Amino acid sequence: MKTDQLIQGLIADLPTQSGSVAKAITVSVSLSVIVSLTAMLLWFGLRPDIGEAMHSAPFWVKAGYALVIGTAGLFALERLGRPGASATPSFVIVSVAVATLAIAGVTEIVMAPPGDVSQLWLGASSSICSWAIVGLSIPLLIAAFIALRQLAPTQFAIAGTAAGLMAGGYAACIYSLHCTEYGLSFLAIWYTLGMLIVAAVGALLSGLLRW
């Protein structure tokens, strides 16, 4: 039997077509977003000025940055759920988003009055922000791994990292509904740290994805 025929035989019963992969991931992620959002509301609650904040740029920058990372991770999952697939564009988007915000954060610090610097990058919640994102990401990360276990990833560490980026990004977006920090440097450091921790956890747990 030729190698190609053997591979096709091994994956014949797996849902590796584009539509089925997207469906499996979307269902799992949608349910987990509801769980994480509920956990955030019970754990932290919405910021008291949510209505006013939604008319401000910092609110949308925070939510948008996290949403870009989470959605890039989601598209990477959709690709990596199939044998031998590549998700390079998604990881490029993540890298560009992180680098852009890092530059903006450094610029903000350099241009800020000395007395405002610590408030911009430390805020009032730097000790909890990253860990809150990690905690809220748990349902999303579990859902991503459950979905991948139903599929046929072959690049396990990369798929696990993508699962972590998706989970961390969407968890950070959910957390932004509570967060009142406004500094770009705060966002660049603590939000990014939380998302990268979840991505690292996803990579470390990637052995669970082996067939």
Long-range contacts (C-beta under 8 A, 24 or more apart in sequence): 7-83, 11-83, 11-152, 14-151, 14-152, 15-150, 15-151, 16-81, 16-82, 16-83, 16-151, 16-152, 18-78, 18-82, 21-78, 21-81, 21-82, 21-151, 22-78, 24-81, 24-147, 24-150, 24-151, 25-74, 25-77, 25-78, 25-81, 25-144, 25-147, 25-151, 27-147, 28-143, 28-144, 28-146, 28-147, 29-74, 29-140, 29-143, 29-144, 29-147, 29-166, 29-170, 31-143, 32-139, 32-140, 32-142, 32-143, 32-144, 32-167, 33-140, 33-170, 33-174, 35-139, 36-136, 36-137, 36-138, 36-139, 36-140, 36-170, 36-171, 36-174, 37-174, 39-135, 39-136, 39-139, 40-136, 40-174, 40-175, 40-177, 40-178, 43-132, 43-135, 43-136, 44-132, 44-175, 44-178, 45-178, 46-177, 46-178, 47-177, 47-178, 47-179, 47-180, 49-180, 50-177, 53-180, 58-181, 58-182, 59-176, 61-184, 61-187, 62-172, 62-176, 62-179, 62-181, 62-187, 62-191, 63-173, 63-176, 63-177, 65-97, 65-101, 65-172, 65-187, 65-191, 66-169, 66-170, 66-171, 66-172, 66-173, 66-175, 66-176, 66-191, 66-195, 67-169, 67-170, 67-173, 68-93, 68-94, 68-97, 68-169, 69-94, 69-97, 69-98, 69-165, 69-168, 69-169, 69-172, 69-195, 70-165, 70-166, 70-167, 70-168, 70-169, 70-170, 70-171, 70-172, 70-173, 71-166, 71-169, 72-97, 72-165, 72-169, 73-162, 73-163, 73-164, 73-165, 73-166, 73-167, 73-168, 73-169, 73-199, 74-166, 74-170, 76-158, 76-159, 76-162, 76-165, 76-166, 77-144, 77-147, 77-148, 77-159, 77-162, 77-163, 77-166, 80-148, 80-153, 80-155, 80-158, 80-159, 80-162, 81-147, 81-148, 81-151, 81-152, 81-153, 81-159, 82-151, 82-152, 82-153, 83-152, 83-153, 83-154, 84-154, 85-155, 87-158, 87-162, 90-162, 91-162, 94-165, 98-188, 98-192, 101-184, 101-187, 101-188, 101-192, 102-188, 102-192, 104-184, 104-188, 105-183, 105-184, 105-185, 105-186, 105-187, 105-188, 105-189, 106-185, 108-183, 108-184, 108-185, 109-185, 119-183, 120-183, 120-184, 120-185, 120-186, 121-183, 121-185, 121-186, 121-189, 122-186, 123-181, 123-182, 123-183, 123-186, 123-190, 124-180, 124-181, 125-179, 125-180, 125-181, 125-190, 126-186, 126-189, 126-190, 129-175, 129-179, 129-181, 129-186, 129-190, 129-191, 129-194, 130-190, 130-191, 130-193, 130-194, 130-197, 131-194, 132-175, 132-194, 133-168, 133-171, 133-172, 133-175, 133-191, 133-194, 133-195, 133-197, 133-198, 134-168, 134-171, 134-194, 134-197, 134-198, 134-201, 135-171, 136-171, 136-174, 136-175, 137-164, 137-167, 137-168, 137-170, 137-171, 137-194, 137-198, 138-167, 140-166, 140-167, 140-170, 140-171, 141-167, 141-198, 141-201, 141-202, 143-167, 144-202, 145-202, 145-205, 145-208, 145-209, 148-209, 149-208, 149-209, 152-211, 153-209, 156-206, 156-207, 156-209, 156-210, 157-203, 157-206, 159-206, 159-209, 160-202, 160-203, 160-204, 160-205, 160-206, 160-209, 161-199, 161-200, 161-202, 161-203, 161-206, 162-202, 163-202, 164-195, 164-198, 164-199, 164-200, 164-201, 164-202, 164-203, 165-195, 165-198, 165-199, 165-202, 167-198, 167-202, 168-194, 168-195, 168-196, 168-197, 168-198, 168-199, 169-195, 171-195, 171-198
